[in-house]
C-alpha cells in the first residue's frame, strides 16, 4: 500500500488531531500572509506618502552659488541634460526616480514667478518604478495657486510666455509653499522659453531607503554620483530621509517581534500535536515494525503527513490571510487606498515551499521518536 | 531451524534489574510445531520477540535458518522478518483505519514487495472472511479479527509463524479454529512456535517447552 494512501486514511481516522494541526498551520500562515500582504500595501502606501514629501536628493552644477541655492532653492547655473542619462544608465545605485528640471525666476504679466520645466522621470534599468511626480505634456502649463488667483487663470485658458503659447492644463490647489508661485511646463517648453536648449538646472532624485544605520547617506550618494558627474554637487535632505528611515524601521521592528512569535507558536503546536499523534500510533508503528517496515518507511508516514498538513494549511491559510488583510488591513495600517491590498501570489508560492518544510521540521523529532519505538515494548502494552 | 545459544535478556527498571530470559538454549527443527508454556512473566513473549528479530538479547546468539539475527543491520533484520516470519498477537493489532483486505495487504507494503489483492482475497476466503473484506476492524468480532491477523501473518508466505497467546481473547470455538489454522500451516511444512495455555495446542505440538522465571524448566 502506498505511503500516501496510508497517510490519507490515517488522517480520515484521526480527524481531530489532523484538524488541530491544520488549524495551527492555517493560523500561522494566515497571520503571516495577512501581515505581509497588508504591510506590503502599507509599505507601498508609506512609500507613496513619503515620496509625496518630495525628492530628497538634489544634484546641481558645481558652479552654483551654494548660499543662494540653499536660500532660494534655485540653481543659478545650468548643466547638460545628458547628465540624467548618465545617472539613469547605472545599476546597483542608491538613488532612483530621477527627474531633470530647469528652473528660473522670471517676470510674467507683472508677477515674479518660478518657471519650472520638468522632464519625464527616469529610473535605472534594474530599478523600474512608477513615477512619483506628474508628467506634463508639451504645450501644457500647470499654474500655482497664487499665480492663478492673481491672474484669474482657469483650466483650459491659453497663455503666452516669452512668445510661446501654452494651454493651462491645471490650476493647482493651494500648497502654502513656493509651488503657489510656480508655473510648470514640459522641459522642452521651458528650454525654449528660457532659450537654454539641452540645459537643465537640477536633477532631483529619491534615495533608495536602503542605507544601513551606520551609513552616511550623503557620503554614499556623493561617492556614487561624484564619480559619474565630477562637475555636479549633491545635496541630501536629511529630515525627509530620516523620516523615511524611521517609518521603515518601525514596520521592520513590528515584523521582527511578531513574526518569530507566530512561527514559534505554530512550530510548538504542530510539534506537540505530532507527538500526540505518534503516541496514539505506538502499536500501529509496532505492528509495522513487526511486519518488516524500515525506519525510512515509518518516518515517511509522519513526514509525509506533515507535508500534507503544510500544503493544505498553506492553501487555506493563504485564502484566510488574504481575506483578513483585505478586511482589517486598512484599519490596522491606516492604508488610504483599499485597492492597494491584493492577493500576493509570490507569498503563496513561497509559503507552499516553506510551510510544508517547516511543518516537516516541527514533526521531525516526533517522527524520530516513532522510529525509535521498540516494537517488542509497544506490542506488549495492552 | 531456530537456534538460541546462551540467550539472556535483562531489563533495567526502577525496581532493579529484571532477567526476562536466562541462559536459554534451544533448538527447534524446521517444520516443527512448538508450544511455549509457562505462567505470566515467565518470558514467553520475550522469547518470541527475540526469535522474531525484534528484541536484541543482552547476551547470546539467535540464529534462524542459519542467519545470526543480531549480527545483521536493523534494515536487514527488518527485511529478514518480512520475508521469513509471520507474527500473530493476542491483541490482534490490526490497523484501525484500514479495512480487512488493506490490513492483510499491509504486509505486502514492505520494500520490494508489491500489493497482491488476489492473494489477500484468497487467504481471506480460506479463513472464512470473504464477506468481511471491506469491513474495518471495529466491525469485526474477536475471532474474525484474529483470523485477519492470521491472514496478514501468512501473506508473505513466511517460513515460521510466531504466535503469542493468539487464543487468549477468543471463545473456545474461535480458539479451536485458530489452532486449526496454525496446525494447517504446520502440516503444509511451516514452523510454528506458539505461546499458549491451551492444552489442545499442546496435544498438537511436536515439542513443548516449559518456561519459568525466564529459563527453560523442561522440554517434552
Interface residues (C-beta under 8 A of the other chain):
Chain A: X1 X2 X6 X9 X10 X12 X13 X14 X283 X284 X286 X287 X288 X289 X290 X291 X292 X293 X294 X295 X297 X374 X375 X376 X379 X380 X382
Chain B: X45 X46 X49 X52 X54 X55 X74 X75 X78 X79 X80 X81 X82 X83 X87 X89 X90 X91 X93 X94 X95 X96 X97 X98 X102 X105 X106 X107 X108 X109 X110 X111 X115 X152 X156
